Amino acid sequence: MAKNSGKAFAFGILAVSILIFIFYPDPLWNSVHQSLLSRVLVSYASVPTLVAISLLAVKKFTLRSLIVDSLIISAMKMVFTAAIFFIYISPNKSGKPPEITEESKTEIHVEHYKKDEDFESGSLKGTFVFDSAKFDGIPIVALFDLKTGKSKSKKTHEAQITDCCILPEILLAQAGDKLNFENTTNELKPIYGKVESGKNYFQKAIPGGSVAKGIRLKKPAHIILDNNDIGTKLKEQNILVFSNPYFAVLDSSNSFEFLDVPTGKTQLGIWFIKGKNFIDLANPDFVFETEIKSGLTVEKDFKIN
């Protein structure tokens, strides 16, 4: 390449290859502890391809120029990408997980989505009667197999998970909700949400002092956050994602109330959550048939033997 145009082309190619390394197939900071092979191969493969295109554009293409220019740019890229990886991905200079203190914490928020729907509705108020010594898990109730017709989602508000229906061990949400993770430490913190198959439902790496917004919960699932293996202080968290907004943790009297429920026959399920055992949201521990009547509040006791 000519000197002036050659420098411009070289730095342009270098910049493009580095951007590919950072963002392909997803942002580097969201891929902590994952293989870098694909982004390395694609980013380095882009160098000779772009060099060849540039040489052809200025009518200076030779095999020698292609090889020499590609090697020089690749060497420069190696230096830059190594520095980027070290700064943003390495937990610290020693390569060990950051030391966790009592002040370290990660806050989780959820953005709830409300459905605007036109249907007749009633309410369901119930109390469960069971032997708490026999069923010692956290009792979760939800309606399922609901037919509510057409609807559209509308964001209403953001609430901390310490609000109603949320315990330190459990977060309840509806498909369509979004999670926001706030990292109040000074260290990079990877967040993984896994389902029973072992696959990641979501993953995110959050730089210290920042917020990761808009992690959408796309479909019903039981997700477990378990980051003990990477040294963070984020407490184990069960996230239960339901297909509709009618779910609750039973209160101290084992009671619950659902408002604006579509009329007709429906099913009420109860699950007892205990530790890190995954549950099947399609198969509750116990199922009860009930019917919602327009404009009325149905009050029932649900007995479990």
C-alpha positions as CSV (number, residue, x, y, z in Angstrom):
1,M,0.0,0.0,0.0
2,A,1.0,3.6,-0.5
3,K,2.2,5.2,2.8
4,N,-0.6,7.7,3.4
5,S,-3.5,5.5,2.2
6,G,-1.7,2.4,3.7
7,K,-1.8,3.8,7.2
8,A,-5.4,4.8,7.0
9,F,-6.4,1.3,5.7
10,A,-4.2,-0.4,8.3
11,F,-5.7,1.4,11.2
12,G,-9.2,1.0,9.8
13,I,-8.7,-2.8,9.4
14,L,-7.2,-2.9,12.9
15,A,-10.2,-1.1,14.4
16,V,-12.7,-3.3,12.6
17,S,-11.0,-6.5,13.7
18,I,-10.9,-5.3,17.3
19,L,-14.6,-4.4,17.2
20,I,-15.3,-7.9,15.9
21,F,-13.3,-9.4,18.8
22,I,-15.3,-7.3,21.3
23,F,-18.8,-7.7,20.0
24,Y,-18.9,-11.1,18.1
25,P,-21.0,-13.1,18.7
26,D,-22.1,-11.0,21.8
27,P,-20.3,-8.3,23.9
28,L,-17.1,-9.6,25.5
29,W,-18.1,-8.5,29.0
30,N,-21.2,-10.7,28.7
31,S,-19.2,-13.8,28.0
32,V,-17.0,-14.3,31.0
33,H,-15.9,-17.9,31.5
34,Q,-17.0,-18.9,28.0
35,S,-14.8,-20.1,25.1
36,L,-13.2,-17.2,23.1
37,L,-12.4,-19.5,20.2
38,S,-15.2,-18.3,17.9
39,R,-14.5,-14.6,18.4
40,V,-10.7,-15.1,18.1
41,L,-11.1,-17.1,14.8
42,V,-13.6,-14.7,13.2
43,S,-11.7,-11.5,14.2
44,Y,-8.4,-12.8,13.0
45,A,-9.9,-14.2,9.8
46,S,-11.3,-10.7,9.1
47,V,-7.8,-9.2,8.8
48,P,-6.5,-10.9,5.6
49,T,-10.0,-10.5,4.1
50,L,-10.1,-6.8,4.7
51,V,-6.4,-6.4,3.7
52,A,-7.1,-8.1,0.4
53,I,-10.1,-5.9,-0.3
54,S,-8.1,-2.8,0.6
55,L,-5.2,-3.8,-1.7
56,L,-7.5,-4.5,-4.6
57,A,-9.2,-1.1,-4.0
58,V,-6.0,0.8,-4.5
59,K,-4.7,-1.6,-7.2
60,K,-1.7,-2.7,-5.1
61,F,-2.5,-6.3,-4.6
62,T,0.3,-8.8,-4.4
63,L,0.6,-12.0,-2.4
64,R,3.6,-10.6,-0.6
65,S,1.7,-7.4,0.4
66,L,-1.2,-9.5,1.5
67,I,0.9,-11.7,3.8
68,V,3.1,-8.9,5.2
69,D,0.3,-6.4,5.9
70,S,-1.9,-9.1,7.4
71,L,0.8,-10.3,9.8
72,I,1.6,-6.7,10.9
73,I,-2.0,-5.8,11.6
74,S,-2.6,-9.2,13.3
75,A,0.3,-8.6,15.6
76,M,-1.0,-5.1,16.5
77,K,-4.4,-6.6,17.1
78,M,-3.0,-9.2,19.4
79,V,-1.5,-6.5,21.6
80,F,-4.7,-4.5,21.8
81,T,-7.1,-7.4,22.3
82,A,-4.8,-8.9,25.1
83,A,-5.0,-5.5,26.9
84,I,-8.7,-5.3,26.5
85,F,-9.2,-8.8,27.8
86,F,-6.9,-8.2,30.8
87,I,-8.7,-4.9,31.7
88,Y,-12.3,-5.9,31.4
89,I,-12.4,-9.7,31.9
90,S,-9.6,-10.7,34.3
91,P,-11.0,-10.6,37.9
92,N,-7.8,-8.9,39.1
93,K,-4.1,-8.8,38.3
94,S,-3.4,-12.1,40.1
95,G,-6.1,-13.9,38.1
96,K,-7.9,-14.9,41.2
97,P,-11.5,-14.2,42.1
98,P,-12.0,-10.9,44.0
99,E,-12.0,-11.0,47.7
100,I,-15.6,-10.8,49.0
101,T,-16.4,-8.6,52.0
102,E,-19.6,-8.1,54.0
103,E,-20.1,-4.8,52.1
104,S,-20.2,-6.5,48.8
105,K,-23.6,-6.9,47.4
106,T,-25.6,-7.1,44.1
107,E,-29.1,-5.7,44.1
108,I,-31.7,-7.1,41.8
109,H,-34.8,-5.3,40.5
110,V,-37.6,-6.4,38.3
111,E,-39.6,-4.4,35.8
112,H,-43.2,-5.7,35.8
113,Y,-45.4,-5.7,32.7
114,K,-49.1,-5.3,33.0
115,K,-51.5,-6.8,30.4
116,D,-54.2,-4.5,29.0
117,E,-57.0,-6.9,28.4
118,D,-60.7,-6.6,27.8
119,F,-62.4,-9.5,29.6
120,E,-65.0,-10.2,32.4
121,S,-63.2,-10.8,35.7
122,G,-63.7,-11.7,39.3
123,S,-61.4,-12.4,42.3
124,L,-60.1,-15.5,44.0
125,K,-59.3,-15.4,47.7
126,G,-58.1,-18.6,49.4
127,T,-56.4,-20.3,52.3
128,F,-54.5,-23.5,52.3
129,V,-54.8,-26.0,55.1
130,F,-51.9,-28.4,55.4
131,D,-49.4,-29.8,57.9
132,S,-46.4,-27.4,57.8
133,A,-44.2,-30.0,59.4
134,K,-44.9,-32.3,56.4
135,F,-44.6,-29.6,53.8
136,D,-41.7,-27.5,54.9
137,G,-40.8,-25.8,51.7
138,I,-41.8,-22.3,50.6
139,P,-45.4,-22.5,49.3
140,I,-46.0,-20.8,45.9
141,V,-49.4,-20.7,44.3
142,A,-50.4,-19.8,40.8
143,L,-53.2,-20.1,38.3
144,F,-52.5,-21.8,35.0
145,D,-54.3,-23.0,31.9
146,L,-55.9,-19.6,31.6
147,K,-57.6,-18.4,28.4
148,T,-57.6,-14.6,28.5
149,G,-57.9,-13.8,24.8
150,K,-55.9,-11.2,22.9
151,S,-53.7,-8.8,24.9
152,K,-50.7,-6.6,24.6
153,S,-48.0,-5.9,27.2
154,K,-47.5,-2.5,28.8
155,K,-44.7,-1.6,31.2
156,T,-46.1,-0.1,34.4
157,H,-43.4,0.2,37.0
158,E,-40.1,-1.0,38.4
159,A,-40.1,-2.5,41.9
160,Q,-37.4,-4.0,44.1
161,I,-37.7,-7.7,44.7
162,T,-38.0,-7.1,48.4
163,D,-41.6,-6.0,47.8
164,C,-44.7,-8.2,48.0
165,C,-44.4,-11.9,47.1
166,I,-40.6,-11.8,47.1
167,L,-38.4,-13.6,49.6
168,P,-34.6,-13.6,49.9
169,E,-34.6,-17.0,48.2
170,I,-37.3,-16.5,45.6
171,L,-38.2,-14.0,42.9
172,L,-41.6,-14.4,41.1
173,A,-42.1,-12.9,37.7
174,Q,-44.2,-13.1,34.6
175,A,-42.9,-13.9,31.1
176,G,-42.2,-10.5,29.5
177,D,-40.8,-9.0,32.7
178,K,-37.2,-7.6,32.7
179,L,-34.5,-8.0,35.3
180,N,-32.1,-5.2,36.3
181,F,-28.9,-6.1,38.2
182,E,-27.1,-3.4,40.1
183,N,-23.5,-4.2,41.0
184,T,-22.6,-2.1,44.0
185,T,-19.1,-3.5,44.3
186,N,-15.9,-2.4,42.6
187,E,-15.4,-5.7,40.8
188,L,-16.7,-7.3,37.6
189,K,-19.5,-9.7,38.6
190,P,-20.8,-12.4,36.2
191,I,-24.5,-13.3,36.6
192,Y,-25.7,-16.7,35.4
193,G,-29.3,-17.9,35.4
194,K,-29.5,-21.7,34.8
195,V,-32.4,-24.0,34.1
196,E,-32.8,-27.6,35.0
197,S,-31.0,-28.8,31.8
198,G,-27.9,-26.9,32.9
199,K,-28.2,-24.4,30.1
200,N,-28.1,-20.7,30.7
201,Y,-31.4,-19.0,30.5
202,F,-29.5,-15.7,30.7
203,Q,-26.0,-14.5,31.4
204,K,-24.5,-11.1,32.1
205,A,-21.2,-9.7,33.3
206,I,-21.6,-6.5,35.2
207,P,-18.7,-4.1,35.7
208,G,-18.3,-2.7,39.2
209,G,-20.6,0.2,40.1
210,S,-22.9,-0.2,37.1
211,V,-26.4,-1.6,36.3
212,A,-27.2,-4.2,33.7
213,K,-30.7,-3.4,32.5
214,G,-33.3,-5.1,30.4
215,I,-32.6,-8.9,30.9
216,R,-35.9,-10.1,29.5
217,L,-37.6,-13.2,30.9
218,K,-38.9,-14.6,27.7
219,K,-40.7,-17.7,28.7
220,P,-41.9,-19.6,31.8
221,A,-39.2,-21.4,33.6
222,H,-37.6,-22.1,37.0
223,I,-34.2,-20.4,37.0
224,I,-31.6,-20.7,39.6
225,L,-28.8,-18.1,40.2
226,D,-25.9,-19.9,41.8
227,N,-22.6,-18.0,41.6
228,N,-20.7,-19.6,44.5
229,D,-18.2,-21.2,42.0
230,I,-17.1,-17.8,40.8
231,G,-16.6,-16.1,44.2
232,T,-19.3,-13.5,44.2
233,K,-21.5,-12.8,47.2
234,L,-24.7,-12.8,45.2
235,K,-27.1,-15.0,47.2
236,E,-28.6,-18.0,45.6
237,Q,-31.9,-17.0,44.1
238,N,-34.8,-19.0,42.6
239,I,-36.5,-17.1,39.9
240,L,-39.9,-18.5,38.9
241,V,-41.3,-17.2,35.6
242,F,-45.0,-17.8,35.1
243,S,-47.1,-17.3,32.0
244,N,-49.6,-15.0,33.6
245,P,-49.7,-12.5,36.5
246,Y,-51.6,-14.6,39.0
247,F,-49.0,-16.0,41.4
248,A,-48.0,-15.5,45.0
249,V,-46.1,-16.7,48.0
250,L,-48.6,-17.7,50.7
251,D,-48.6,-15.3,53.6
252,S,-48.1,-16.2,57.3
253,S,-51.7,-17.5,57.5
254,N,-51.2,-19.6,54.2
255,S,-53.6,-17.2,52.4
256,F,-53.5,-15.4,49.0
257,E,-55.7,-13.2,46.9
258,F,-55.8,-12.8,43.1
259,L,-57.7,-9.8,41.6
260,D,-59.1,-9.3,38.1
261,V,-58.9,-13.0,37.1
262,P,-60.7,-13.9,33.9
263,T,-64.0,-15.7,34.5
264,G,-64.5,-19.4,33.9
265,K,-63.0,-22.6,35.1
266,T,-59.3,-22.6,35.9
267,Q,-56.8,-24.5,37.9
268,L,-54.9,-23.5,41.0
269,G,-51.5,-25.1,41.6
270,I,-49.2,-25.1,44.6
271,W,-45.5,-25.9,44.7
272,F,-43.3,-26.3,47.7
273,I,-39.9,-24.8,46.9
274,K,-36.9,-26.2,48.9
275,G,-33.3,-25.4,48.3
276,K,-31.8,-25.9,44.8
277,N,-34.4,-28.5,43.7
278,F,-35.9,-27.5,40.3
279,I,-39.6,-27.6,40.0
280,D,-41.8,-28.2,36.9
281,L,-44.1,-25.2,36.5
282,A,-46.4,-27.3,34.4
283,N,-46.9,-29.9,37.1
284,P,-47.6,-28.5,40.6
285,D,-47.4,-30.6,43.7
286,F,-51.1,-30.3,44.1
287,V,-53.8,-29.0,41.7
288,F,-57.3,-27.7,42.6
289,E,-60.1,-26.9,40.2
290,T,-62.0,-23.7,40.7
291,E,-64.3,-21.3,38.9
292,I,-64.1,-17.5,38.7
293,K,-67.4,-15.6,38.5
294,S,-67.8,-12.2,37.0
295,G,-67.8,-9.4,39.5
296,L,-67.6,-11.7,42.5
297,T,-64.9,-12.8,44.9
298,V,-64.7,-16.5,45.3
299,E,-63.4,-17.5,48.8
300,K,-62.3,-21.1,49.3
301,D,-60.2,-23.3,51.6
302,F,-57.9,-25.7,49.9
303,K,-57.0,-28.7,52.0
304,I,-53.9,-30.8,51.5
305,N,-53.8,-34.2,53.3
